[in-house]
Amino acid sequence: ECSFTCSAGISHNKILAKLGSGMHKPNQQTILPTHAAAALLHDLPASRIRGLGGDVVGGALKTEFNVSTIGELLLLSYDSLVRRFGESAKAGGGVWIYRIARGVCLDPVSDRELARSRGTGKDFHRSKTGPLRD
């Protein structure tokens, strides 16, 4: 009736659910069972996972370790990741990177506050010789 669509990913953690939600758009739900995670992640570009792209982590993975996919990331040892990125289990830390490459994410799902309002605007530019124009 309203023409809204909704895609969702359903999995055992939020990183895999997020990947699943982008797989079959629009208006479909994707279930990603635990046993299917390794196959999905293997050839996936590391930059597709939030926290593994960008200049700091993604740049270091590419330049220092020659890693561009999760399958390549799996070949790195726990010790090498912790030595380079630290012992943090939070996003960007060596422990977190090691876990994410294996489809393990212990980060809790947290609520987001809904926007209270939405607005839009348009600028009109005045011509030097004439009336207002778009």
Backbone bond lengths (Angstrom), bond angles and torsions (degrees), N, CA, C in turn:
res aa  C-N    CA-C-N  psi(-1)  N-CA   C-N-CA  omega(-1)  CA-C   N-CA-C  phi
1 E - - - 1.443 - - 1.529 110.72 -
2 C 1.335 118.02 -42.92 1.466 121.38 -178.34 1.520 112.62 -94.60
3 S 1.326 118.70 -8.36 1.460 124.26 179.82 1.518 113.99 67.56
4 F 1.323 118.52 22.75 1.456 121.30 175.21 1.523 108.90 -84.23
5 T 1.325 116.32 147.02 1.454 120.48 174.35 1.519 108.65 -119.91
6 C 1.320 115.74 158.31 1.460 120.05 -179.09 1.523 108.38 -146.51
7 S 1.322 116.00 126.17 1.455 121.52 173.90 1.515 107.99 -112.19
8 A 1.323 115.92 144.35 1.460 119.24 -178.89 1.514 109.98 -142.99
9 G 1.317 114.85 147.55 1.449 121.66 173.04 1.521 108.09 -111.20
10 I 1.313 115.62 136.50 1.454 120.95 -178.11 1.523 107.33 -124.25
11 S 1.321 115.48 118.17 1.453 120.26 -179.06 1.519 109.67 -155.68
12 H 1.319 116.77 -175.65 1.459 120.36 -175.11 1.526 113.61 -85.10
13 N 1.339 118.72 -5.05 1.464 120.31 172.25 1.533 109.88 -151.31
14 K 1.319 115.80 166.97 1.466 118.50 -170.69 1.523 113.48 -72.35
15 I 1.320 119.50 -29.44 1.473 120.43 177.97 1.524 110.07 -64.93
16 L 1.325 117.06 -47.30 1.463 120.59 179.75 1.527 111.42 -68.57
17 A 1.327 117.57 -36.44 1.462 120.25 176.84 1.527 110.43 -63.66
18 K 1.325 116.76 -39.51 1.472 121.20 178.42 1.530 110.38 -63.41
19 L 1.324 116.84 -44.18 1.470 119.84 176.76 1.528 110.81 -61.90
20 G 1.322 116.32 -42.62 1.464 120.81 179.39 1.516 112.74 -62.78
21 S 1.328 117.39 -36.11 1.468 120.05 -178.02 1.516 112.21 -66.04
22 G 1.315 118.02 -24.38 1.461 121.05 179.66 1.516 113.93 -91.04
23 M 1.326 118.06 -2.67 1.455 120.86 -173.29 1.522 114.52 -78.97
24 H 1.297 118.87 -40.60 1.467 121.42 -174.29 1.519 110.57 -128.45
25 K 1.303 115.62 69.59 1.466 120.75 179.42 1.519 109.09 -92.65
26 P 1.268 121.52 155.65 1.463 127.13 -9.50 1.522 110.96 -92.86
27 N 1.291 114.93 161.78 1.456 123.28 167.82 1.531 114.81 62.36
28 Q 1.326 116.97 40.99 1.453 119.88 174.68 1.521 109.25 -137.55
29 Q 1.307 115.37 156.18 1.451 121.25 177.44 1.524 107.72 -109.69
30 T 1.328 115.94 139.17 1.457 121.31 -179.74 1.519 108.48 -119.57
31 I 1.314 116.04 124.69 1.452 121.41 175.55 1.521 107.15 -99.05
32 L 1.321 115.56 124.80 1.461 121.24 179.44 1.532 108.62 -116.18
33 P 1.341 116.72 95.40 1.458 119.48 -178.84 1.536 111.30 -69.75
34 T 1.307 115.81 158.47 1.461 122.22 -178.02 1.526 112.06 -53.39
35 H 1.320 117.21 -43.21 1.469 120.27 -176.62 1.535 113.10 -68.49
36 A 1.325 118.80 -16.15 1.462 122.04 -179.69 1.526 113.07 -94.79
37 A 1.320 117.13 -9.75 1.467 120.87 -174.66 1.522 112.90 -62.42
38 A 1.315 118.13 -43.88 1.467 121.32 -177.34 1.522 111.44 -60.73
39 A 1.322 117.43 -42.61 1.469 120.85 179.86 1.525 111.22 -65.26
40 L 1.323 117.03 -40.26 1.466 120.84 179.18 1.527 110.53 -65.90
41 L 1.321 116.70 -43.99 1.455 121.18 -174.35 1.525 113.52 -73.35
42 H 1.305 118.83 -29.36 1.462 121.46 -169.74 1.528 113.97 -52.02
43 D 1.318 118.84 -52.40 1.467 121.95 -177.55 1.519 113.48 -95.86
44 L 1.306 116.82 3.35 1.462 121.43 -178.09 1.528 110.38 -70.41
45 P 1.339 117.84 131.12 1.471 119.07 174.43 1.530 109.15 -60.02
46 A 1.318 116.40 134.90 1.466 121.26 -179.10 1.519 111.09 -57.70
47 S 1.314 117.48 -32.65 1.465 121.63 -177.96 1.528 112.84 -66.28
48 R 1.331 118.60 -14.22 1.465 121.25 178.03 1.521 112.28 -73.69
49 I 1.323 116.82 -16.39 1.459 120.05 179.14 1.516 108.63 -98.12
50 R 1.321 114.66 124.42 1.458 120.08 -179.12 1.533 110.03 -57.54
51 G 1.320 115.49 126.28 1.452 120.95 -179.00 1.517 113.23 104.58
52 L 1.346 116.96 -16.88 1.467 120.55 178.28 1.521 112.67 -104.28
53 G 1.316 117.60 -1.85 1.453 120.90 176.61 1.514 109.33 -99.87
54 G 1.296 116.25 -159.44 1.463 120.42 176.81 1.517 112.84 77.35
55 D 1.323 115.08 178.06 1.456 120.95 -174.67 1.517 113.43 -76.83
56 V 1.323 117.85 -37.50 1.459 119.84 -173.55 1.526 111.09 -72.20
57 V 1.310 117.77 -67.39 1.462 120.61 -177.50 1.530 110.93 -77.95
58 G 1.315 117.06 -52.60 1.463 120.34 -178.64 1.522 112.48 -59.99
59 G 1.330 116.63 -41.53 1.462 120.72 178.69 1.517 111.48 -63.73
60 A 1.331 116.50 -43.33 1.470 120.18 179.36 1.525 111.04 -66.08
61 L 1.327 117.06 -40.86 1.465 119.15 178.90 1.522 110.83 -61.12
62 K 1.339 116.24 -40.47 1.465 119.93 -179.52 1.523 112.56 -71.47
63 T 1.317 116.26 -51.76 1.468 119.16 -172.61 1.521 113.78 -78.55
64 E 1.316 117.64 -40.13 1.463 120.27 -175.74 1.525 113.80 -87.97
65 F 1.344 116.57 -29.68 1.457 119.44 -175.83 1.529 113.25 -118.68
66 N 1.334 117.56 -3.60 1.468 122.67 -178.58 1.533 111.46 55.83
67 V 1.327 115.80 43.54 1.462 122.58 -177.69 1.520 109.34 -110.12
68 S 1.336 116.25 127.93 1.460 118.80 173.78 1.525 112.14 -128.44
69 T 1.329 118.72 -15.83 1.465 121.37 178.10 1.532 109.98 -120.32
70 I 1.309 115.65 163.07 1.459 120.46 177.56 1.530 110.04 -65.39
71 G 1.332 117.57 -35.43 1.462 120.36 176.96 1.519 111.77 -59.20
72 E 1.322 117.06 -39.91 1.469 120.92 177.33 1.528 110.58 -69.95
73 L 1.330 116.04 -36.05 1.463 120.76 178.57 1.536 110.99 -63.96
74 L 1.320 117.06 -33.84 1.465 121.63 178.71 1.526 112.38 -61.06
75 L 1.315 117.23 -24.26 1.459 121.17 -178.30 1.529 112.70 -76.99
76 L 1.331 117.05 -15.36 1.463 120.75 179.97 1.526 109.75 -79.82
77 S 1.296 115.92 141.30 1.460 120.20 -179.47 1.524 111.12 -77.54
78 Y 1.314 114.31 157.96 1.454 121.74 175.03 1.523 109.44 -56.45
79 D 1.325 116.73 -46.89 1.462 121.50 -177.69 1.524 112.61 -60.81
80 S 1.328 117.55 -41.29 1.474 119.29 -179.12 1.530 111.29 -67.77
81 L 1.317 117.39 -36.34 1.468 120.25 178.40 1.530 111.38 -69.56
82 V 1.333 116.26 -42.45 1.464 119.84 179.42 1.531 110.54 -67.72
83 R 1.322 116.68 -38.73 1.462 120.16 178.65 1.532 110.90 -61.51
84 R 1.335 117.21 -40.36 1.461 120.79 -176.69 1.529 112.90 -83.39
85 F 1.340 117.78 -41.95 1.468 121.19 -171.50 1.534 114.13 -109.00
86 G 1.321 117.25 -2.55 1.458 120.29 178.19 1.518 112.84 92.33
87 E 1.329 114.53 172.66 1.469 121.11 -175.05 1.519 114.21 -89.12
88 S 1.305 117.81 7.59 1.457 120.50 -176.84 1.522 111.99 -68.20
89 A 1.329 114.52 139.30 1.460 121.18 174.13 1.521 110.15 -93.38
90 K 1.341 116.51 3.69 1.466 121.04 176.86 1.523 109.10 -88.18
91 A 1.331 116.37 163.77 1.461 121.72 -177.14 1.527 111.39 -49.12
92 G 1.318 115.56 131.30 1.461 121.45 179.29 1.516 113.92 92.85
93 G 1.319 118.23 -13.55 1.464 121.57 178.86 1.518 110.97 -84.20
94 G 1.320 116.45 158.59 1.455 121.47 -177.59 1.521 114.29 -60.09
95 V 1.328 116.97 -41.51 1.466 120.93 178.81 1.528 109.57 -64.56
96 W 1.324 116.51 -43.36 1.470 121.12 179.38 1.529 110.52 -61.77
97 I 1.321 117.27 -46.18 1.472 121.05 -179.57 1.530 110.24 -60.89
98 Y 1.317 116.71 -44.59 1.464 121.36 179.11 1.534 110.64 -58.11
99 R 1.316 116.75 -45.27 1.469 121.03 -179.39 1.530 112.16 -67.77
100 I 1.329 115.85 -45.25 1.464 120.01 -177.88 1.522 111.20 -59.12
101 A 1.334 117.55 -40.01 1.464 121.29 179.21 1.524 111.26 -61.22
102 R 1.304 117.63 -22.69 1.455 122.96 179.75 1.524 112.54 -101.20
103 G 1.318 116.30 9.55 1.462 120.79 177.94 1.509 113.93 78.13
104 V 1.327 117.14 18.90 1.465 121.39 -178.86 1.523 108.80 -107.91
105 C 1.309 116.30 122.80 1.466 121.78 177.05 1.522 107.19 -136.18
106 L 1.317 115.54 118.49 1.467 120.21 -178.14 1.524 111.99 -100.05
107 D 1.332 116.74 4.97 1.463 120.49 179.66 1.525 109.88 -66.87
108 P 1.330 117.67 134.06 1.470 119.57 178.96 1.529 111.31 -73.71
109 V 1.300 115.12 153.03 1.459 120.71 172.46 1.517 106.34 -80.43
110 S 1.310 116.60 128.83 1.465 119.47 -178.61 1.519 110.70 -119.43
111 D 1.328 114.65 149.82 1.465 120.90 179.10 1.515 110.18 -70.79
112 R 1.320 115.10 150.48 1.456 121.22 171.77 1.519 107.52 -117.08
113 E 1.308 115.24 140.86 1.457 118.93 177.71 1.524 109.00 -73.40
114 L 1.315 115.78 133.64 1.457 120.32 178.49 1.522 110.03 -73.80
115 A 1.319 115.60 147.13 1.460 119.98 177.17 1.523 109.15 -63.50
116 R 1.314 116.21 136.85 1.468 119.99 179.80 1.517 112.15 -81.33
117 S 1.323 114.86 -27.29 1.467 118.36 177.82 1.522 108.97 -154.25
118 R 1.290 115.10 165.01 1.452 121.33 178.79 1.521 107.11 -137.33
119 G 1.306 116.85 136.66 1.458 120.12 -179.46 1.510 111.28 -135.52
120 T 1.284 115.58 164.82 1.464 121.97 176.64 1.524 108.05 -144.55
121 G 1.291 115.82 158.77 1.463 119.63 -179.94 1.507 111.12 -149.09
122 K 1.303 115.95 166.38 1.458 121.69 179.48 1.518 108.16 -139.91
123 D 1.303 115.70 133.17 1.460 120.68 177.20 1.521 109.32 -92.40
124 F 1.297 116.12 136.54 1.455 121.33 174.49 1.518 107.16 -111.86
125 H 1.318 115.81 131.63 1.459 121.01 -178.80 1.524 109.40 -103.14
126 R 1.316 115.56 134.99 1.461 119.89 -179.81 1.521 108.87 -88.54
127 S 1.299 114.73 127.10 1.468 120.40 175.41 1.512 108.98 -73.70
128 K 1.328 117.02 146.83 1.480 120.60 178.46 1.494 111.93 -67.32
129 T 1.324 117.00 -23.93 1.464 119.64 -176.10 1.511 114.56 -113.72
130 G 1.323 117.85 -4.81 1.464 116.41 -175.03 1.506 112.86 -150.35
131 P 1.336 115.45 -163.35 1.462 121.40 -176.13 1.541 111.29 -73.26
132 L 1.335 113.16 177.10 1.467 119.08 177.64 1.514 109.70 -60.52
133 R 1.331 115.49 146.73 1.463 120.72 177.12 1.522 109.17 -143.87
134 D 1.325 116.22 161.69 1.488 121.68 176.38 1.509 109.91 -67.37
